[in-house]
Amino acid sequence: MINSFYLYSFFILFGISFLIYLFFNFRSDKNQISNKIVLKNLLESLDMELPDELKALDNSSTDPQKLSQ
């Protein structure tokens, strides 16, 4: 039979690894709209022409409901 110390250690290591995985893969900053807003601001600061898709974005809105659509 497996020693209970090793079994508990395995489950604790598995739990910590799972929490780290969730932290890095489901962060809130991985939002496609916010990335587009950052790209729009960068292109505007470099005085480059914006594509039509980025022209339609309103970077002044910070409403989370608009960002989640």
PASE-707158 format. One line per field, with one value per residue: chain; residue number from 0; z negated, x negated, y of N, C-alpha, C in turn; residue in one letter. Coordinates in nm, 3 decimals, decimal comma, padded with zeros to 5 digits. Layout:
BEGIN
chain: c(A	...)
resi: c(NUM	...)
nz: c(Z	...)
nx: c(X	...)
ny: c(Y	...)
caz: c(Z	...)
cax: c(X	...)
cay: c(Y	...)
cz: c(Z	...)
cx: c(X	...)
cy: c(Y	...)
resn: c(A	...)
This chain:
BEGIN
chain: c(A	A	A	A	A	A	A	A	A	A	A	A	A	A	A	A	A	A	A	A	A	A	A	A	A	A	A	A	A	A	A	A	A	A	A	A	A	A	A	A	A	A	A	A	A	A	A	A	A	A	A	A	A	A	A	A	A	A	A	A	A	A	A	A	A	A	A	A	A)
resi: c(0	1	2	3	4	5	6	7	8	9	10	11	12	13	14	15	16	17	18	19	20	21	22	23	24	25	26	27	28	29	30	31	32	33	34	35	36	37	38	39	40	41	42	43	44	45	46	47	48	49	50	51	52	53	54	55	56	57	58	59	60	61	62	63	64	65	66	67	68)
nz: c(00,000	00,066	-00,098	-00,316	-00,345	-00,103	00,069	-00,020	00,025	00,303	00,382	00,279	00,424	00,680	00,655	00,610	00,851	01,028	00,951	01,020	01,296	01,360	01,284	01,469	01,717	01,721	01,679	01,644	01,818	02,071	02,287	02,593	02,697	02,534	02,608	02,869	02,827	02,708	02,924	03,103	02,970	02,976	03,253	03,311	03,163	03,304	03,533	03,745	04,003	03,923	03,928	04,048	03,860	03,617	03,606	03,536	03,268	02,934	02,730	02,495	02,338	02,049	01,966	01,838	01,946	02,213	02,297	02,272	02,477)
nx: c(-00,084	-00,041	-00,229	-00,074	-00,175	-00,309	-00,094	00,072	-00,110	-00,131	00,132	00,146	-00,059	00,048	00,283	00,178	00,039	00,256	00,394	00,203	00,200	00,465	00,451	00,267	00,386	00,648	00,664	00,795	00,700	00,673	00,835	00,990	01,099	00,989	00,724	00,740	00,802	00,567	00,394	00,507	00,460	00,180	00,125	00,240	00,074	-00,160	-00,100	00,014	00,217	00,545	00,713	01,049	01,190	01,071	01,122	01,386	01,394	01,441	01,228	01,258	01,449	01,497	01,665	01,747	01,939	01,957	01,704	01,708	01,858)
ny: c(-00,119	00,225	00,472	00,701	00,959	01,015	01,003	01,217	01,425	01,413	01,487	01,747	01,873	01,839	01,993	02,253	02,289	02,285	02,518	02,712	02,671	02,748	03,018	03,131	03,079	03,175	03,449	03,782	03,971	03,880	03,968	04,009	04,247	04,447	04,419	04,506	04,773	04,863	04,825	05,006	05,251	05,248	05,257	05,505	05,672	05,649	05,775	05,631	05,483	05,375	05,059	04,984	04,832	04,898	05,167	05,182	05,125	05,243	05,391	05,524	05,414	05,229	05,040	04,730	04,561	04,629	04,557	04,283	04,183)
caz: c(00,000	00,075	-00,223	-00,312	-00,330	00,040	00,130	-00,054	00,094	00,444	00,399	00,253	00,541	00,791	00,631	00,632	00,996	01,091	00,923	01,103	01,433	01,371	01,273	01,591	01,837	01,715	01,629	01,708	01,914	02,202	02,353	02,730	02,718	02,469	02,691	02,985	02,781	02,691	03,059	03,159	02,906	03,025	03,391	03,309	03,112	03,407	03,648	03,854	04,042	03,851	04,005	04,018	03,739	03,500	03,603	03,475	03,123	02,851	02,624	02,371	02,257	01,963	01,919	01,858	02,029	02,353	02,325	02,273	02,594)
cax: c(00,000	-00,117	-00,239	00,019	-00,251	-00,330	00,037	00,108	-00,203	-00,093	00,255	00,115	-00,134	00,144	00,371	00,102	00,015	00,383	00,419	00,111	00,251	00,583	00,410	00,202	00,466	00,779	00,654	00,894	00,640	00,668	00,958	00,958	01,136	00,890	00,604	00,765	00,794	00,425	00,339	00,556	00,384	00,043	00,122	00,267	-00,043	-00,263	-00,042	00,036	00,357	00,617	00,809	01,189	01,233	01,022	01,183	01,518	01,381	01,439	01,133	01,288	01,545	01,440	01,779	01,714	02,038	01,921	01,582	01,731	01,936)
cay: c(00,000	00,350	00,547	00,813	01,082	01,036	01,028	01,355	01,515	01,416	01,565	01,888	01,920	01,845	02,108	02,377	02,297	02,319	02,659	02,790	02,660	02,834	03,158	03,179	03,062	03,240	03,586	03,869	04,062	03,816	04,006	04,050	04,388	04,534	04,414	04,592	04,912	04,892	04,837	05,132	05,359	05,243	05,306	05,648	05,744	05,644	05,845	05,537	05,472	05,271	04,980	05,017	04,763	04,972	05,299	05,170	05,108	05,362	05,359	05,596	05,338	05,126	04,963	04,589	04,493	04,653	04,484	04,139	04,142)
cz: c(00,000	-00,059	-00,213	-00,298	-00,182	00,112	00,103	00,019	00,242	00,465	00,373	00,371	00,662	00,775	00,656	00,781	01,070	01,069	01,004	01,248	01,453	01,368	01,405	01,715	01,835	01,651	01,707	01,813	02,053	02,280	02,491	02,755	02,653	02,547	02,814	02,947	02,763	02,828	03,123	03,100	02,955	03,166	03,398	03,260	03,214	03,535	03,770	03,883	03,971	03,947	03,963	03,889	03,613	03,492	03,531	03,322	03,052	02,732	02,494	02,283	02,178	01,903	01,942	01,943	02,176	02,390	02,337	02,395	02,708)
cx: c(-00,089	-00,114	-00,150	-00,052	-00,271	-00,200	00,082	00,018	-00,168	00,031	00,231	00,039	-00,042	00,235	00,301	00,075	00,142	00,418	00,328	00,156	00,372	00,546	00,353	00,289	00,600	00,772	00,750	00,831	00,627	00,796	00,924	00,990	01,034	00,759	00,620	00,756	00,648	00,359	00,382	00,479	00,240	00,033	00,150	00,145	-00,157	-00,217	-00,029	00,185	00,422	00,705	00,952	01,237	01,190	01,082	01,317	01,511	01,380	01,348	01,163	01,385	01,472	01,550	01,750	01,815	02,007	01,796	01,606	01,808	01,849)
cy: c(00,125	00,421	00,671	00,947	01,114	01,067	01,171	01,455	01,526	01,502	01,715	01,947	01,933	01,966	02,240	02,396	02,338	02,466	02,749	02,788	02,750	02,982	03,209	03,168	03,133	03,377	03,675	03,961	04,001	03,844	04,062	04,197	04,480	04,532	04,503	04,739	04,953	04,909	04,968	05,250	05,364	05,299	05,456	05,726	05,745	05,714	05,754	05,529	05,353	05,191	05,015	04,953	04,838	05,111	05,296	05,156	05,243	05,333	05,432	05,517	05,231	05,041	04,815	04,514	04,513	04,573	04,335	04,094	04,100)
resn: c(M	I	N	S	F	Y	L	Y	S	F	F	I	L	F	G	I	S	F	L	I	Y	L	F	F	N	F	R	S	D	K	N	Q	I	S	N	K	I	V	L	K	N	L	L	E	S	L	D	M	E	L	P	D	E	L	K	A	L	D	N	S	S	T	D	P	Q	K	L	S	Q)
